Amino acid sequence: MGYFPSVEKTLPARPPIPAPPVPARRGGIRVANLLTLSRIALAPVFAWAFLQGHVDGSARWAQWTALFVAISFELTDAFDGWVARARNEVSDFGKIVDPLADGISRFTVFLCFLAAGYTSIWAVLIVFWRDAVVSFLRVMAGKEGVALAARPFGKAKAIVQAVAILAILVFGLVPVFPEGGLAGFHLWWVDDPERHREIAQWLMWGVAFVTAASLVDYLRGNREVLRRLDV
């Protein structure tokens, strides 16, 4: 038997299979996520400045600070997604934290408006209920591996909310018409806080109406997907 060479000895050894390359881990936080997280970090700054300028006092520096922070909320909300796509920084973390940052920043503003008498509790509750329902449905759909499509009305809702927030803050600082009115018509004046509160409340009711309509549109647009959920 020793005459025939062993097959195991004559066959060449197989080279080891190389392990798949491990993707390099990014160092630090992505720029897009920094923009998103800034809305969460600045929410307490807005609340402090707004209360100093509109509730506990009338310091103009605090009112301007609250306005600038609110503008940063809207700018980072508008550009963080664009930056993520442009820099190839789209991530699961960003997709989760973006709506969280939106909710924290917007509700901080609305609750401050409530404290100043610029809105009704019912208008704030409508906004809260809408966001709570949509967030719950997205979580449920995600667990089932189903994606709920965004609706154009949702973008319109965000724009209306942003315009109302900035209008209330800007027109509380800057005269809209001369002190005596324009052609005898007195609409909004910086030194007329009661008139400012009245128009601010009307704007917030408009926000509540559009927000509620966006929920109806969201449910109708995704009704076929929602029917397939295991509830």
Secondary structure, DSSP 8 states (H G I E B T S, - for coil): -TTS--HHHHS----------------S--HHHHHHHHHHHHHHHHHHHHIIIIIS---HHHHHHHHHHHHHHHHHHHHHHHHHHHTT---HHHHHHHHHHHHHHHHHHHHHHHHHTSS-HHHHHHHHHHHHHHHHHHHHHHHTT------HHHHHHHHHHHHHHHHHHHTTTS-SS-TT-BTTB----TT-HHHHHHHHHHHHHHHHHHHHHHHHHHHHHTHHHHHTS--
